[in-house]
């Protein structure tokens, strides 16, 4: 098992109609998310990792990259062994425009699609149901909502609306990897 480098990059690809390019993750943790990945395993920095992750996961080329005003340290779990700082990642998030033809990775992605703001809100509600223990781990993995670590950022960017109490529950499952019923996320 690889050791976590405690650094992650996330890339929001948004088209001119305001839709987000998202996919259901084929690797843990479960959820619908934009392109993302660890930074320092194979890349010298966040910008290089952003370009590489979009290419690896979606087969697209980054044309422009804009650092977003959200991110920072999150104590979210990944499938790797804890890194030097324990469990969590220092995140940098970007907005990107892309070129090329979509050629998504079968290993890392499934159900790649463009989501409207209403679609994003529906997925946030599904994640809330999971965080409240109203969906099992299997149900969430089969038909996921937004990957828990992303919900706070989408709320901070005014992409979705969520109550502070529900946001706290979702942050809990991102950090602990469990929903309220104690099932592994």
C-alpha positions in Angstrom: 0.0 0.0 0.0 1.3 3.5 -0.9 1.8 6.1 1.8 -0.2 9.3 1.4 1.8 12.4 0.5 -0.8 14.6 2.3 -1.2 16.8 -0.7 -4.1 16.8 -3.2 -5.3 18.8 -6.1 -8.8 19.2 -7.4 -9.9 20.6 -10.8 -13.3 22.0 -11.6 -14.0 21.8 -15.3 -16.9 24.1 -16.0 -18.4 24.8 -19.5 -19.8 28.0 -20.8 -23.4 26.9 -19.7 -22.2 26.6 -16.1 -22.2 22.8 -16.1 -19.5 20.8 -14.2 -17.7 17.8 -15.7 -18.0 15.2 -12.9 -17.8 11.4 -12.6 -18.5 8.6 -10.2 -15.2 7.5 -8.7 -14.2 3.9 -9.5 -11.7 3.9 -6.6 -12.3 4.7 -2.9 -13.6 6.9 -1.4 -17.0 6.6 -3.1 -18.7 9.7 -4.6 -19.2 11.9 -7.6 -16.3 14.3 -8.0 -14.3 16.3 -10.5 -10.8 15.3 -11.5 -8.4 15.1 -8.5 -5.4 13.3 -7.2 -2.3 13.3 -5.0 0.4 15.8 -5.9 4.0 14.8 -5.0 4.0 11.1 -6.0 4.6 11.9 -9.6 4.5 15.7 -9.9 6.8 18.5 -8.7 3.8 20.7 -7.7 0.1 21.4 -7.7 -0.1 23.0 -11.1 1.7 20.1 -12.8 -0.5 17.7 -10.9 -3.7 19.5 -12.0 -2.6 19.2 -15.7 -1.7 15.5 -15.2 -4.9 14.5 -13.4 -7.2 16.0 -16.0 -5.3 14.2 -18.7 -5.1 10.9 -16.8 -8.7 10.8 -15.6 -10.5 12.5 -18.5 -8.1 12.4 -21.4 -8.4 16.2 -21.8 -5.8 18.9 -22.0 -5.9 21.9 -19.6 -6.0 25.1 -21.6 -6.3 27.5 -18.7 -6.0 27.0 -14.9 -7.2 29.4 -12.3 -6.5 28.9 -8.5 -9.7 29.1 -6.5 -10.1 30.8 -3.2 -11.1 27.5 -1.4 -9.0 24.5 -0.3 -6.5 24.2 2.5 -6.0 21.4 5.0 -8.8 18.8 5.2 -8.5 15.8 7.4 -10.2 13.6 4.7 -9.2 9.9 4.4 -8.0 8.4 1.2 -7.3 4.7 0.4 -3.6 5.1 1.2 -1.7 4.6 4.5 -1.5 7.8 6.5 1.3 10.2 5.5 3.8 12.2 7.5 1.1 14.5 8.7 -1.3 11.7 9.5 -4.7 11.4 7.8 -5.6 14.4 5.6 -4.5 16.5 2.7 -3.4 20.0 1.9 -5.7 20.8 -1.0 -5.4 23.3 -3.9 -8.4 23.7 -6.1 -8.5 25.1 -9.6 -11.0 26.0 -12.3 -9.9 24.9 -15.7 -10.9 25.1 -19.3 -10.0 22.1 -21.4 -9.5 21.0 -25.0 -9.6 17.7 -26.7 -12.0 14.8 -26.9 -13.2 13.2 -23.7 -11.5 9.8 -23.2 -12.2 9.0 -19.5 -10.1 6.4 -17.6 -12.1 3.2 -17.1 -9.9 2.4 -14.1 -10.7 5.6 -12.2 -14.0 6.9 -13.6 -17.5 5.8 -14.4 -20.6 7.7 -15.5 -18.7 10.8 -16.7 -21.2 13.6 -17.3 -21.9 17.3 -17.3 -24.0 18.3 -14.3 -26.2 21.4 -14.0 -26.4 23.3 -10.7 -29.7 21.5 -10.1 -28.0 18.2 -10.6 -25.3 19.2 -8.2 -27.9 20.1 -5.6 -29.6 16.7 -6.0 -26.2 15.0 -5.5 -25.5 17.1 -2.4 -28.9 15.9 -0.9 -27.9 12.3 -1.6 -24.6 12.8 0.3 -26.6 14.4 3.2 -28.8 11.3 3.3 -25.7 9.1 3.5 -24.1 11.2 6.2 -27.3 10.9 8.2 -27.2 7.1 7.9 -30.3 6.9 5.6 -28.2 5.2 2.9 -26.0 2.2 3.4 -22.4 2.2 2.2 -23.4 -0.1 -0.7 -26.3 2.1 -1.7 -24.1 5.2 -1.7 -21.3 3.5 -3.7 -23.8 2.2 -6.3 -25.5 5.5 -6.8 -23.3 8.1 -5.1 -23.9 11.7 -4.2 -21.0 14.2 -4.2 -17.9 12.8 -2.7 -18.0 14.1 1.0 -14.7 16.1 0.9 -16.1 18.2 -2.0 -19.4 19.3 -0.4 -17.9 22.1 1.7 -16.0 23.6 -1.2 -19.1 23.5 -3.5 -21.0 25.2 -0.7 -18.3 27.8 -0.2 -18.3 28.5 -4.0 -22.1 28.9 -3.9 -22.6 25.9 -6.3 -24.8 24.1 -3.8 -26.8 25.0 -0.7 -26.6 23.0 2.5 -27.3 23.6 6.2 -24.5 24.0 8.6 -25.6 21.0 10.6 -25.7 18.8 7.4 -22.3 20.2 6.4 -20.9 19.1 9.8 -22.2 15.6 9.3 -20.7 15.4 5.8 -17.3 16.7 7.0 -17.5 14.0 9.7 -17.8 11.2 7.2 -15.0 12.8 5.0 -12.7 12.8 8.0 -13.6 9.5 9.6 -14.7 7.5 6.6 -17.9 6.5 8.2 -21.5 7.6 8.1 -23.7 8.0 11.3 -24.4 4.2 11.3 -20.6 3.5 11.5 -20.3 2.0 8.1 -17.1 2.6 6.2 -17.4 5.2 3.4 
